Amino acid sequence: MKIIDLSREIYHRTPQYPGQPSIIVGVWKDHDEAFRDSGNVWGNAVMYFSMPDHGTTHLDAPRHFHKTGTSIDKFPLERCIVPGVCLDLRHMAPRAEITPKHLEEAAAKAGAPIPKGGTVLLCTGHHARTFPKPAYNTDNPGVNVAATEWLAKQGIVSFGIDSMRPGPEGNVNSLVHKACHELGITHMESLVQLEELIGKGQFQFIGLPLKIKEGTGSPIRAVAILND
């Protein structure tokens, strides 16, 4: 068994979605300070962080798409541990729209069928090319509405991508979010190391969210498990 970590690192001021709160990480108490305050034999260090529920690698809850949607604390965990397959879309140009034809061609080369009740991870190479440069925030290719509908027709519960939005920047991205609500699927954003999954066939995907009350999304520790 091999585990591939698909999650972005969380650190102070790591790039976040434009217009959302900054990601703040700091030291609340280091070991020396904790010892001085309590006289504890060891001195227990504590850190703190502040971030939006859509910071770094995360899962969008249906509440993000519509005010009546399911919040992240009520999101079915069965949809977070599912079979997956990765599609190679590294040839897509920056800001390009990924269409059903692109997905069909990539799926034919994936080495395994798209699993019903599973997830599809889209490797565009965007993270590897641009992170943490400013282009990471703006230049990603992404699916359009027709491609989102094509994915849903394959019987998946979610899809993921290696950028901070599922569609290219602008109206298309907003319409993709709306389509996810209407189609009853969701997506993960800001995945990394998807290149490690290309050509590997089917794997087990795990991406469990935090139990944030009424949350519209949550950071996840996303991993893929490959069997020998």
Backbone as JSON, one array per atom type, in Angstrom:
{
  "sequence": "MKIIDLSREIYHRTPQYPGQPSIIVGVWKDHDEAFRDSGNVWGNAVMYFSMPDHGTTHLDAPRHFHKTGTSIDKFPLERCIVPGVCLDLRHMAPRAEITPKHLEEAAAKAGAPIPKGGTVLLCTGHHARTFPKPAYNTDNPGVNVAATEWLAKQGIVSFGIDSMRPGPEGNVNSLVHKACHELGITHMESLVQLEELIGKGQFQFIGLPLKIKEGTGSPIRAVAILND",
  "N": [[0.84, -1.2, 0.0], [0.48, 2.23, -0.81], [0.5, 5.61, 0.13], [-0.54, 8.63, -1.14], [-0.13, 11.96, -0.53], [-2.39, 14.47, -1.02], [-2.74, 17.05, -0.26], [-2.54, 20.56, 0.37], [-0.03, 22.38, 2.16], [-0.53, 24.01, 5.29], [0.22, 27.17, 6.27], [1.48, 30.31, 7.6], [-0.01, 32.99, 6.0], [-0.36, 31.59, 3.63], [-1.27, 31.25, 0.16], [-4.61, 32.29, -0.47], [-8.07, 32.11, -1.52], [-8.9, 34.79, -3.67], [-10.18, 37.69, -2.1], [-11.16, 36.39, 0.12], [-10.73, 35.79, 3.7], [-7.41, 36.14, 5.07], [-5.05, 33.49, 5.65], [-3.98, 32.72, 8.75], [-1.39, 31.82, 10.86], [0.06, 31.16, 13.94], [2.2, 31.28, 16.89], [0.91, 30.51, 19.97], [1.79, 29.87, 22.56], [5.15, 29.12, 23.27], [7.4, 26.44, 24.23], [9.12, 27.37, 26.28], [7.79, 29.67, 27.29], [5.38, 28.52, 28.14], [6.33, 26.94, 30.19], [7.28, 28.87, 31.98], [4.89, 30.13, 32.69], [3.35, 28.13, 33.93], [4.93, 26.38, 35.35], [5.07, 23.81, 34.63], [6.53, 20.61, 34.22], [7.49, 20.05, 31.69], [6.4, 21.92, 29.83], [4.06, 22.92, 27.71], [3.7, 23.47, 24.35], [1.68, 25.55, 22.21], [-0.04, 26.22, 19.2], [-1.91, 28.46, 17.0], [-4.54, 29.04, 14.6], [-6.2, 30.85, 11.98], [-8.62, 30.86, 9.51], [-10.51, 30.85, 6.39], [-13.39, 28.74, 5.73], [-12.97, 27.68, 3.31], [-10.28, 27.47, 2.87], [-7.03, 26.59, 1.68], [-6.5, 23.12, 0.76], [-9.63, 21.83, 0.22], [-13.1, 20.84, 0.78], [-16.11, 21.55, -0.84], [-19.2, 22.24, 0.6], [-22.69, 21.53, -0.07], [-24.09, 23.73, 0.95], [-22.54, 25.88, 0.28], [-23.18, 26.36, -2.33], [-25.88, 26.95, -2.36], [-28.36, 28.47, -0.28], [-30.08, 26.69, 0.95], [-28.76, 24.35, 0.93], [-27.01, 21.37, 2.09], [-25.09, 21.65, 5.03], [-21.59, 21.53, 5.98], [-21.14, 20.04, 8.31], [-23.14, 18.21, 8.25], [-22.73, 16.8, 6.02], [-22.63, 13.82, 4.1], [-20.42, 11.41, 5.24], [-19.81, 9.13, 3.91], [-19.45, 9.88, 1.32], [-16.96, 10.82, 1.27], [-15.02, 8.96, 1.4], [-14.11, 7.16, -1.04], [-13.9, 5.32, -4.19], [-11.56, 6.34, -6.72], [-10.38, 8.0, -9.75], [-7.81, 9.41, -11.78], [-7.56, 12.0, -14.15], [-5.59, 13.01, -16.89], [-4.92, 16.19, -17.69], [-3.0, 17.97, -18.34], [-2.2, 19.24, -20.62], [-3.85, 21.34, -21.08], [-4.35, 24.79, -21.72], [-3.46, 27.78, -19.85], [-6.2, 29.25, -18.13], [-8.04, 28.06, -19.8], [-11.11, 26.49, -20.93], [-12.2, 23.4, -19.87], [-13.69, 20.89, -21.65], [-16.46, 18.56, -22.37], [-15.42, 16.87, -24.39], [-12.64, 16.97, -23.96], [-12.55, 15.7, -21.46], [-13.58, 13.16, -22.09], [-11.58, 12.17, -23.81], [-9.38, 12.12, -22.06], [-10.35, 10.35, -20.13], [-10.43, 7.98, -21.55], [-7.8, 7.27, -21.58], [-7.1, 6.76, -19.0], [-6.68, 4.36, -17.69], [-8.44, 3.02, -16.12], [-11.96, 2.64, -15.58], [-14.28, 5.35, -14.93], [-15.34, 5.44, -11.65], [-18.56, 4.6, -10.51], [-20.36, 6.34, -8.04], [-18.06, 7.36, -7.06], [-15.07, 9.41, -7.25], [-13.58, 11.87, -9.42], [-10.44, 13.01, -10.19], [-8.88, 15.85, -11.41], [-6.07, 16.45, -13.09], [-4.45, 19.19, -13.91], [-1.98, 20.25, -13.84], [-1.66, 22.75, -12.86], [-1.1, 23.62, -10.19], [1.53, 22.64, -9.82], [2.89, 24.12, -11.74], [2.53, 26.83, -11.05], [2.26, 27.52, -8.28], [3.83, 29.16, -5.48], [3.13, 31.47, -6.91], [1.69, 34.62, -8.15], [0.14, 33.91, -10.38], [-1.06, 31.55, -9.68], [-3.42, 32.22, -8.46], [-5.1, 33.03, -10.5], [-4.8, 31.96, -13.13], [-5.73, 29.39, -13.78], [-6.82, 26.56, -15.75], [-10.11, 25.15, -16.18], [-13.16, 23.26, -15.61], [-16.07, 23.63, -17.72], [-19.65, 24.31, -17.71], [-20.91, 22.32, -19.25], [-19.0, 20.29, -19.16], [-19.05, 19.76, -16.42], [-21.62, 18.73, -16.2], [-21.22, 16.45, -17.77], [-19.44, 15.01, -16.13], [-21.1, 14.52, -13.92], [-22.97, 12.82, -15.09], [-21.56, 10.49, -15.24], [-21.97, 9.28, -12.89], [-20.65, 10.04, -10.56], [-19.84, 11.23, -7.2], [-18.38, 13.39, -6.61], [-15.84, 15.71, -7.78], [-12.39, 16.64, -8.18], [-9.76, 19.14, -8.25], [-6.58, 20.61, -9.15], [-6.36, 23.34, -8.46], [-7.55, 26.53, -7.16], [-10.19, 26.87, -7.79], [-13.01, 25.34, -9.44], [-13.75, 25.92, -12.08], [-12.57, 27.98, -14.85], [-11.4, 31.32, -14.06], [-13.94, 33.74, -13.38], [-17.25, 34.22, -14.81], [-17.84, 31.64, -15.71], [-16.83, 29.93, -13.75], [-18.53, 30.54, -11.58], [-20.95, 29.63, -12.62], [-20.4, 26.92, -12.83], [-20.29, 26.2, -10.12], [-23.01, 26.62, -9.49], [-24.12, 24.7, -11.16], [-23.18, 22.37, -9.96], [-24.71, 22.32, -7.63], [-27.28, 21.95, -8.74], [-26.98, 19.48, -9.95], [-26.42, 17.77, -7.92], [-23.86, 17.07, -7.01], [-20.5, 17.57, -5.75], [-17.33, 19.3, -5.18], [-13.72, 19.18, -4.77], [-11.1, 21.46, -4.03], [-7.86, 22.96, -4.71], [-6.1, 20.76, -4.64], [-3.07, 18.77, -4.62], [-0.12, 17.27, -6.09], [-1.3, 15.55, -7.94], [-0.19, 14.57, -10.18], [1.14, 12.27, -9.43], [-0.73, 10.3, -9.6], [-1.47, 9.81, -12.16], [-2.08, 7.51, -14.7], [-2.19, 5.43, -12.93], [-4.49, 4.03, -12.59], [-7.4, 2.88, -10.8], [-7.92, 4.09, -7.47], [-8.12, 4.43, -3.88], [-9.8, 7.09, -2.47], [-9.57, 9.47, 0.12], [-10.97, 12.07, 1.94], [-11.65, 13.71, 4.47], [-13.81, 16.03, 6.07], [-13.65, 18.77, 8.51], [-15.83, 19.06, 11.36], [-17.59, 21.5, 11.11], [-19.94, 23.57, 12.39], [-22.78, 24.36, 10.56], [-21.17, 24.96, 8.43], [-19.89, 26.1, 5.24], [-18.05, 24.76, 3.85], [-14.95, 22.89, 4.16], [-11.55, 22.57, 5.24], [-9.64, 19.73, 4.2], [-7.79, 16.71, 4.78], [-6.6, 15.38, 2.22], [-6.05, 12.3, 0.64], [-4.71, 9.72, -1.46], [-4.92, 6.26, -1.8], [-2.94, 3.78, -2.93], [-2.94, 0.49, -4.04], [-0.58, -2.18, -3.88]],
  "CA": [[0.0, 0.0, 0.0], [1.2, 3.5, -0.87], [-0.37, 6.75, 0.37], [-0.13, 9.89, -1.78], [-0.73, 13.12, 0.13], [-2.91, 15.38, -2.03], [-3.15, 18.24, 0.48], [-1.63, 21.7, 0.5], [0.45, 22.71, 3.49], [-1.12, 25.19, 5.92], [1.22, 27.99, 6.94], [1.1, 31.71, 7.7], [-0.19, 33.75, 4.76], [-0.4, 30.77, 2.42], [-2.24, 31.84, -0.76], [-6.01, 31.95, -0.28], [-8.92, 32.58, -2.62], [-9.0, 36.26, -3.66], [-11.33, 38.26, -1.45], [-11.45, 35.69, 1.36], [-9.79, 36.15, 4.77], [-6.06, 35.57, 5.03], [-4.76, 32.34, 6.51], [-3.07, 33.2, 9.8], [-0.86, 30.78, 11.74], [1.01, 31.75, 14.87], [2.52, 30.57, 18.14], [0.23, 31.04, 21.15], [2.82, 29.73, 23.58], [6.21, 28.15, 22.99], [7.69, 25.6, 25.4], [9.71, 28.16, 27.36], [6.76, 30.51, 27.87], [4.45, 27.66, 28.86], [6.97, 26.51, 31.45], [7.32, 30.01, 32.89], [3.54, 30.43, 33.15], [2.7, 27.07, 34.71], [5.86, 25.55, 36.1], [4.96, 22.44, 34.15], [7.85, 19.99, 34.09], [7.94, 20.08, 30.3], [5.99, 23.15, 29.14], [3.35, 22.45, 26.51], [3.56, 24.5, 23.32], [0.38, 25.62, 21.53], [-0.16, 27.14, 18.07], [-3.29, 28.78, 16.65], [-4.69, 29.45, 13.21], [-7.47, 31.44, 11.55], [-8.72, 30.69, 8.06], [-11.86, 30.61, 5.9], [-13.68, 27.3, 5.6], [-12.54, 27.28, 1.97], [-8.85, 27.7, 2.78], [-6.14, 25.51, 1.22], [-7.2, 21.98, 0.19], [-10.92, 21.79, 0.92], [-14.31, 20.29, 0.19], [-17.26, 22.45, -0.84], [-20.49, 21.68, 1.0], [-23.8, 22.09, -0.86], [-24.46, 25.04, 1.5], [-21.75, 26.88, -0.44], [-23.82, 26.62, -3.62], [-27.25, 27.44, -2.18], [-28.64, 28.66, 1.15], [-30.81, 25.54, 1.48], [-27.93, 23.16, 0.77], [-26.48, 20.7, 3.27], [-23.86, 22.22, 5.58], [-20.49, 20.56, 6.0], [-21.26, 19.15, 9.46], [-24.15, 17.2, 7.94], [-22.38, 16.19, 4.74], [-22.43, 12.38, 4.29], [-19.01, 11.01, 5.22], [-19.67, 8.05, 2.93], [-19.02, 10.48, 0.06], [-15.6, 11.32, 1.46], [-14.14, 7.79, 1.3], [-14.68, 6.6, -2.26], [-12.92, 5.02, -5.24], [-11.29, 7.48, -7.59], [-9.48, 7.88, -10.89], [-7.24, 10.71, -12.12], [-7.47, 12.29, -15.58], [-4.45, 13.85, -17.26], [-5.33, 17.36, -18.48], [-1.86, 18.9, -18.24], [-2.02, 19.94, -21.89], [-4.77, 22.48, -21.17], [-3.7, 26.09, -21.6], [-3.95, 28.61, -18.74], [-7.52, 29.88, -18.24], [-8.86, 27.38, -20.8], [-12.26, 25.72, -20.49], [-12.17, 21.96, -20.08], [-14.98, 20.53, -22.22], [-16.71, 17.12, -22.34], [-14.5, 16.15, -25.29], [-11.36, 16.83, -23.26], [-12.72, 14.69, -20.42], [-13.73, 11.85, -22.73], [-10.27, 11.75, -24.3], [-8.55, 11.81, -20.9], [-10.89, 9.16, -19.47], [-10.07, 6.81, -22.36], [-6.39, 6.96, -21.33], [-6.88, 6.78, -17.55], [-6.27, 3.05, -17.19], [-9.54, 2.45, -15.34], [-13.19, 3.4, -15.8], [-14.72, 6.26, -13.87], [-16.15, 4.63, -10.73], [-19.85, 5.13, -10.06], [-20.31, 6.59, -6.61], [-16.69, 7.72, -6.72], [-14.61, 10.76, -7.54], [-12.65, 12.07, -10.53], [-9.48, 14.07, -9.9], [-8.44, 16.46, -12.67], [-4.7, 16.96, -13.0], [-4.15, 20.17, -14.94], [-0.61, 20.71, -13.67], [-1.66, 24.17, -12.5], [-0.38, 23.83, -8.93], [2.96, 22.38, -10.03], [3.45, 25.18, -12.59], [2.37, 28.22, -10.63], [2.23, 27.79, -6.84], [2.83, 30.09, -4.94], [3.19, 32.74, -7.65], [0.37, 35.23, -8.35], [-0.62, 33.22, -11.42], [-1.83, 30.46, -9.07], [-4.73, 32.74, -8.1], [-5.9, 33.52, -11.62], [-4.56, 31.42, -14.48], [-6.05, 27.96, -13.9], [-7.9, 26.04, -16.57], [-11.14, 24.51, -15.36], [-14.3, 22.71, -16.35], [-17.23, 24.48, -17.96], [-20.88, 23.69, -17.24], [-21.13, 21.08, -20.01], [-18.08, 19.28, -18.61], [-19.57, 19.41, -15.11], [-22.75, 17.84, -16.47], [-20.66, 15.17, -18.23], [-18.93, 14.31, -14.96], [-22.24, 14.05, -13.12], [-23.61, 11.7, -15.81], [-20.77, 9.28, -15.02], [-22.41, 8.71, -11.62], [-19.73, 10.38, -9.47], [-20.37, 12.07, -6.12], [-17.55, 14.6, -6.51], [-14.61, 15.76, -8.56], [-11.39, 17.5, -7.56], [-8.87, 19.78, -9.21], [-5.36, 21.14, -8.54], [-6.4, 24.8, -8.45], [-8.44, 26.99, -6.1], [-11.56, 26.97, -8.28], [-13.24, 24.25, -10.39], [-13.8, 26.45, -13.43], [-11.68, 29.13, -15.06], [-11.83, 32.51, -13.34], [-14.99, 34.51, -14.01], [-18.62, 33.73, -14.76], [-17.91, 30.18, -15.91], [-16.62, 29.3, -12.45], [-19.76, 30.69, -10.8], [-21.97, 28.75, -13.2], [-20.04, 25.55, -12.47], [-20.78, 26.01, -8.75], [-24.47, 26.5, -9.58], [-24.43, 23.4, -11.77], [-22.94, 21.33, -8.96], [-25.9, 22.28, -6.77], [-28.4, 21.39, -9.48], [-26.68, 18.1, -10.32], [-26.28, 16.95, -6.71], [-22.49, 16.66, -6.78], [-19.67, 18.65, -5.21], [-15.96, 19.23, -5.66], [-12.6, 19.57, -3.92], [-10.22, 22.42, -4.67], [-6.49, 23.12, -4.21], [-5.37, 19.51, -4.47], [-1.68, 18.78, -5.08], [0.52, 15.99, -6.4], [-2.14, 14.67, -8.75], [0.69, 13.93, -11.17], [1.52, 10.96, -8.92], [-1.83, 9.36, -9.81], [-1.72, 9.62, -13.59], [-1.74, 6.19, -15.2], [-2.2, 4.43, -11.85], [-5.78, 3.35, -12.52], [-8.28, 3.23, -9.68], [-7.33, 4.18, -6.14], [-9.06, 4.83, -2.83], [-9.66, 8.49, -2.09], [-10.1, 9.87, 1.43], [-10.89, 13.51, 2.19], [-12.64, 13.95, 5.53], [-13.89, 17.43, 6.5], [-13.9, 19.1, 9.9], [-17.25, 19.16, 11.68], [-17.84, 22.91, 11.34], [-21.39, 23.76, 12.44], [-23.35, 25.19, 9.5], [-20.09, 25.37, 7.54], [-20.1, 26.03, 3.79], [-16.97, 23.93, 3.34], [-13.98, 22.57, 5.2], [-10.27, 21.98, 4.88], [-9.57, 18.28, 4.3], [-6.51, 16.05, 4.52], [-6.91, 14.52, 1.08], [-5.04, 11.32, 0.29], [-5.05, 8.61, -2.34], [-4.29, 5.02, -1.39], [-2.67, 2.88, -4.05], [-2.62, -0.89, -3.65], [0.54, -2.76, -4.62]],
  "C": [[0.87, 1.25, 0.0], [0.19, 4.63, -0.71], [0.23, 7.99, -0.27], [-0.87, 11.03, -1.1], [-1.12, 14.14, -0.93], [-3.25, 16.75, -1.46], [-2.08, 19.32, 0.48], [-1.24, 21.88, 1.96], [-0.25, 23.97, 3.99], [-0.03, 25.93, 6.66], [0.81, 29.45, 6.86], [1.11, 32.39, 6.34], [-0.07, 32.88, 3.51], [-1.45, 31.33, 1.47], [-3.66, 31.33, -0.51], [-6.81, 32.52, -1.44], [-9.05, 34.1, -2.54], [-10.3, 36.73, -3.03], [-11.75, 37.56, -0.17], [-10.42, 36.05, 2.42], [-8.44, 35.47, 4.61], [-5.96, 34.38, 5.97], [-3.66, 32.75, 7.48], [-2.67, 32.01, 10.68], [0.17, 31.42, 12.65], [1.26, 30.85, 16.07], [1.78, 31.24, 19.28], [1.15, 31.0, 22.35], [3.88, 28.75, 23.1], [6.52, 27.4, 24.29], [8.23, 26.42, 26.57], [8.67, 29.02, 28.05], [5.77, 29.68, 28.68], [5.04, 27.21, 30.19], [6.99, 27.65, 32.46], [5.94, 30.3, 33.49], [3.01, 29.39, 34.14], [3.64, 26.3, 35.61], [5.78, 24.09, 35.72], [6.35, 21.87, 33.91], [8.38, 20.11, 32.67], [7.63, 21.43, 29.64], [5.36, 22.81, 27.8], [3.12, 23.59, 25.52], [2.2, 24.4, 22.64], [0.48, 26.61, 20.38], [-1.63, 27.45, 17.85], [-3.34, 29.14, 15.17], [-6.09, 30.02, 12.99], [-7.51, 31.37, 10.03], [-10.18, 30.54, 7.65], [-12.12, 29.11, 5.76], [-13.4, 26.79, 4.19], [-11.03, 27.54, 1.78], [-8.09, 26.43, 2.42], [-6.96, 24.36, 0.63], [-8.52, 21.77, 0.93], [-12.02, 21.16, 0.08], [-15.42, 21.33, 0.26], [-18.5, 21.7, -0.39], [-21.58, 22.25, 0.1], [-24.27, 23.44, -0.34], [-23.69, 26.17, 0.8], [-22.45, 27.28, -1.74], [-25.2, 27.25, -3.47], [-27.58, 27.47, -0.7], [-29.42, 27.5, 1.77], [-29.98, 24.26, 1.43], [-27.43, 22.61, 2.1], [-25.19, 21.37, 3.73], [-22.83, 21.12, 5.79], [-20.58, 19.61, 7.19], [-22.27, 18.04, 9.25], [-23.85, 16.49, 6.63], [-22.09, 14.7, 4.94], [-20.95, 11.98, 4.17], [-18.76, 9.86, 4.25], [-19.2, 8.59, 1.57], [-17.59, 11.0, 0.12], [-14.56, 10.2, 1.44], [-14.67, 6.96, 0.14], [-13.57, 6.19, -3.23], [-12.74, 6.22, -6.15], [-10.41, 7.11, -8.76], [-9.03, 9.29, -11.25], [-7.13, 10.85, -13.63], [-6.35, 13.28, -15.85], [-4.91, 14.95, -18.21], [-4.23, 18.42, -18.47], [-1.61, 19.67, -19.53], [-2.92, 21.16, -22.02], [-4.02, 23.79, -20.91], [-4.23, 26.83, -20.37], [-5.28, 29.26, -19.09], [-8.45, 29.18, -19.23], [-10.05, 26.68, -20.15], [-12.07, 24.25, -20.84], [-13.57, 21.53, -20.5], [-15.23, 19.02, -22.07], [-15.77, 16.33, -23.24], [-13.14, 15.96, -24.62], [-11.44, 15.73, -22.2], [-12.84, 13.29, -21.01], [-12.39, 11.31, -23.2], [-9.36, 11.34, -23.14], [-9.03, 10.55, -20.2], [-10.51, 7.89, -20.23], [-8.63, 6.36, -22.1], [-6.08, 6.75, -19.85], [-6.46, 5.45, -16.97], [-7.3, 2.37, -16.32], [-10.79, 3.27, -15.64], [-13.49, 4.34, -14.64], [-15.66, 5.5, -12.94], [-17.46, 5.3, -10.35], [-19.83, 5.24, -8.54], [-18.94, 7.02, -6.13], [-16.36, 9.16, -7.04], [-13.67, 10.74, -8.73], [-11.74, 13.24, -10.17], [-8.87, 14.55, -11.21], [-7.06, 17.07, -12.49], [-4.43, 17.88, -14.17], [-2.7, 20.62, -14.9], [-0.51, 22.13, -13.17], [-0.88, 24.43, -11.21], [1.13, 23.69, -9.14], [3.62, 23.51, -10.82], [3.51, 26.52, -11.9], [2.49, 28.49, -9.13], [3.63, 28.11, -6.31], [2.82, 31.45, -5.65], [1.79, 33.33, -7.85], [-0.5, 34.52, -9.39], [-1.45, 32.06, -10.86], [-3.26, 30.92, -8.79], [-5.65, 32.98, -9.28], [-5.88, 32.65, -12.88], [-4.96, 29.96, -14.68], [-7.03, 27.67, -15.03], [-8.93, 25.38, -15.66], [-12.31, 24.06, -16.2], [-15.35, 23.8, -16.62], [-18.48, 23.72, -17.52], [-21.13, 22.36, -17.95], [-20.24, 19.96, -19.48], [-18.53, 18.83, -17.22], [-20.75, 18.46, -15.24], [-22.27, 16.47, -16.94], [-20.13, 14.36, -17.05], [-20.07, 13.73, -14.13], [-22.91, 12.84, -13.77], [-22.82, 10.4, -15.65], [-21.13, 8.62, -13.69], [-21.5, 9.0, -10.44], [-20.46, 11.15, -8.37], [-19.59, 13.37, -6.02], [-16.47, 14.55, -7.57], [-13.66, 16.73, -7.85], [-10.44, 18.04, -8.6], [-7.69, 20.42, -8.46], [-5.24, 22.66, -8.68], [-7.45, 25.23, -7.43], [-9.86, 27.27, -6.57], [-11.78, 25.86, -9.32], [-13.3, 24.69, -11.84], [-12.77, 27.52, -13.63], [-12.27, 30.37, -14.39], [-12.92, 33.25, -14.11], [-16.35, 33.84, -13.91], [-18.72, 32.22, -14.91], [-17.75, 29.46, -14.58], [-17.87, 29.39, -11.58], [-20.86, 29.77, -11.32], [-21.67, 27.29, -12.92], [-20.49, 25.25, -11.03], [-22.29, 25.81, -8.74], [-24.86, 25.14, -10.15], [-24.21, 22.27, -10.78], [-24.14, 21.19, -8.03], [-27.06, 21.59, -7.49], [-28.22, 19.92, -9.8], [-26.5, 17.18, -9.11], [-24.89, 16.38, -6.51], [-21.73, 17.81, -6.13], [-18.24, 18.48, -5.71], [-14.97, 19.62, -4.57], [-11.69, 20.5, -4.71], [-8.86, 22.44, -3.98], [-5.83, 21.79, -3.84], [-3.96, 19.66, -5.03], [-1.23, 17.36, -5.4], [-0.37, 15.02, -7.18], [-1.33, 13.97, -9.84], [1.07, 12.51, -10.75], [0.46, 9.89, -9.21], [-2.1, 9.06, -11.27], [-1.22, 8.23, -14.03], [-1.78, 5.09, -14.16], [-3.53, 3.69, -11.75], [-6.59, 3.8, -11.32], [-7.54, 3.19, -8.36], [-8.44, 4.48, -5.14], [-8.77, 6.27, -2.45], [-10.28, 8.71, -0.73], [-9.89, 11.37, 1.6], [-11.94, 13.92, 3.2], [-12.62, 15.41, 5.99], [-13.96, 17.56, 8.02], [-15.4, 19.28, 10.13], [-17.57, 20.59, 12.1], [-19.35, 23.15, 11.28], [-21.84, 24.79, 11.41], [-22.29, 25.65, 8.49], [-20.45, 25.22, 6.07], [-19.03, 25.2, 3.1], [-16.03, 23.6, 4.47], [-12.66, 22.16, 4.59], [-10.34, 20.46, 5.06], [-8.12, 17.84, 4.18], [-6.79, 15.0, 3.46], [-5.75, 13.58, 0.79], [-5.61, 10.33, -0.72], [-4.27, 7.4, -1.89], [-4.17, 4.11, -2.6], [-2.3, 1.5, -3.51], [-1.49, -1.42, -4.5], [0.03, -3.77, -5.66]]
}
